[in-house]
């Protein structure tokens, strides 16, 4: 039986971060996995599948640490207080804790925007890390634009559009925060997100990259944007394992969606990467 995750608060430079530690089953840990959650409401809508994967990884012998970043989930602070660098600092603190409490190769498991944070965190991680990416977002600018469009969609659904109001882009450009879908986005966080790119770190030894994405198609395949991103990592010398699996876009809606094929593909990919 897989042990229940241990919940605790980890002290960070700007408060406390909620963490869930999944201890590995078995006497010999197979590795450490640090999860980087997605952006805004996607954190909540993806929790069910992420929890299922974390338990499966622990059962397979991996030590898994989930943490809520500043202003997210049940961690201290407000979303409006968060800056991109704050989240990178949180990741560094969580990685240090995991290294002190677990053994084996280190994997950064990033989902959606979390993939951008995971890749950027490689630049400052002592000893390096491998990457396990779910539905990776190649550009933070793309995430930002999609998020900003939620305001216009909300006004249209409410039947109260205001064509004379400042757009979210213009407010951010003026240094003002914007309220979108229950979240207050600061100009500083928007700027950090817009500048984020999913690219291999310079002056760091290449490692292993597992790239998984989902599709509702019966015969799923990687998208063109994914292939273009993976080309850069291959050219940088990374060992790439990429696959598309059939599963719902569970991070897009608040539902009871499950993704057993994605969970199984993740375990299988890690098993293959562990082979000599």
Secondary structure, 3 states (H helix, E strand, C coil): CCCCCEEEEEEECCEEEEEEEECCCCCCCCEEEEEECCCCCHHHHCHHHHHHHHHHHHHCCEEEEEECCCCCCCCCCCHHHCCHHHHHHHHHHHHHHHHHHCCCCEEEEEECHHHHHHHHHHHHCCCCCEEEEECCCCEHHHHHHHHHHHHHHHHHHHCCCCCCCCCHHHHHHCCCCEEECCEEECHHHHHHHHHCECCCCCCCCCCEEEEEEEECCCCCCCCHHHHHHHHHHHHCCCEEEEEEEECCCCCCCCCCCCCHHHHHHHHHHHHHHHCC
